[in-house]
Every structure is written in C-alpha cells, then in structure tokens.
Amino acid sequence: MVAAVFHTPTKASDVANDPTTAAPQVDAVTATSATFAKKQGHDLSVLWTVAVPPLLGLALLVLIWHLIASTSGSGIPQPAETWAQAVQVFSDPFYRNGPNDQGVGWNVLASLERVAIGFGMAAAIGIPAGFAIGRSVFLSRMLNPLISLLRPVSPLAWLPIGLLVFKGANPAAIWTIFICSIWPMVINTAVGVQRVPQDYLNVARVLNLSEWKVFTKILFPAVLPYLLTGVRLAVGTAWLVIVAAEMLTGGVGIGFWVWDEWNNLNVSSIIIAIFVIGIVGLLLEFALIQIATLFTFEEVKS
C-alpha cells in the first residue's frame, strides 16, 4: 500500500508575512546582486588595464604618424592612404609574376625559412657548446676571450665573409643568421650551467652518477630557463638581421621586398612591410613565450 502525503499550498500572503521565509529570499537576492556587481566591476577593471592601454598606444602612434605626414614635404603617406595600399597588398599575398615579383606572403615565408635554417644550425652547435663551456673551467677560460671578441661584431660585417666563402646570396644570409644567433645561446646556456648549485653536483658525485645522468636529471632542468632565454634573444636577433641581410643580398624575402619598394618609390608598401616585420617578430616572441611556460617553473613564466 502506497501512502502519499500532500501539503497544502502556502499562500503568498503567508510567505510575505512569515519573516523566516522572507529573510532568506532577500539575502539571496542581495548576495546575487552583489556578486554580479562585483563580477561586472572586475570585468571592467580587467578591460581597462589590459585592452585600453594597447589601444591608446596604437591611437597615439597613428596620431603622430598623421601629424608627421601632414607636414608639407615630408613625403610620408597618410594612414588612410597606407591602409588602402595594405588592403590591396593583402588581397592577394601569394601571387607570382616572376622570380623578383612575388606577393608579401612568399617573401615572409622565404625570410622565415632562412631564419629557421640559420637558427637551427646555431642551436645545434651553440647549446651543446654552452653546456661544455659551463661544465669545463678549462674550456671556459679558453673560449671566453674569443666569445668576448667576436660577439660585439655587427652581424652584417659577417655578410661579406659569407659571400666570399659560399659564393651565393642565400647561403651567405643563412651564415649571417647563424653567426648572430649562436652567441646568446652559448652565453646564456653556459651561465645557467655555472649557476647550478654546487650541492646538486656534490650529491651526484656521492651517488656516483654518470655524466649523462647528471645532464638529464640535474643540469638540463636547472639550465632550461636560461637556455630558453637565450633562444628568445637569438630568434629576435635573427629576425632583425635577416631583413638587413636581404636588403644587401637581394632575391626573395621581406628585406628585399622593402628595398625593391624603395626603388619603386612606394613608401606606403615600405610602411606596410615595417608593420609586417613587427607583427611576425611579435608572433615569434609570443610562440617562444608559450613554449617557455610549458617547461619552466611558475616564477619564470613572466
């Protein structure tokens, strides 16, 4: 036998007159309103601190640009004129009308390819060399004077050496990327190895760990933040240098595109190229930061 219990519906007037029922409802509404207001205020503060400053900076840049372009005889195109040119350039970024007449997309890809090859060669040599210099006092004393001598040399000073040795513009540009990218990785990796606490190495010596175990279990995790910092510096330097190198060597690339547009007196395209170079460099930096956050501790993620 199933028994059912039914409750008499409570009247609205009774609920309103009952203080034990009305108070929780009022408190819940008040709490919900406060939470919503707090969340809305937090969202506005985040919007003000994160989104507004970059927009104001871009607006200031455009304003300064407009004021300079408005000066008679400056020769710099107005922002609106440059925007119209940019729409035309990016409407077909991958066209090809010959070896020296290609879209901006192909030029950017050609420059990135040179940077990837030169940077990859520098990483393959520079990172192991940094570990060796950091571990060996003898190598450190032997190679530090050479690094101090060669590191301040302008990367473009190495370009004629590359042209002389490799007899070609493309390998000379890759050589220039290589020679300017290797120093940050060597120096940062060596400094990271030298700053590993001696207690860690003493424990490894007591446990009679092999050199490979010392490298994989102690050195590499401790040096990784320094190594990634060197990689970021090297990539930024490589992207800066490739533009200047391509201006001198010619061929296909974003630097050659800038120089070619200058020969055509197309200043709007030069300004567009400047923004493209900056955006690509920013994306490379952002990608490396994201990679660094995957392999480093919380305190070095910033």
Secondary structure, DSSP 8 states (H G I E B T S, - for coil): -----------HHHHHH-HHHHHHHHHHHHHHHHHHHHHHHHHHHHIIIIIHHHHHHHHHHHHHHHHHHHSTT-----HHHHHHHHHHHHHSTT-BSSTT-B-HHHHHHHHHHHHHHHHHHHHHHHHHHHHHHHH-HHHHHHHHHHHHHHTTS-GGGGHHHHHHHH-SHHHHHHHHHHHHHHHHHHHHHHHHHHTS-HHHHHHHHHTT--HHHHIIIIIHHHHHHHHHHHHHHHHHHHHHHHHHHHHHH-SSSHHHHHHHHHHTT-HHHHHHHHHHHHHHHHHHHHHHHHHHHHHS-GGG--
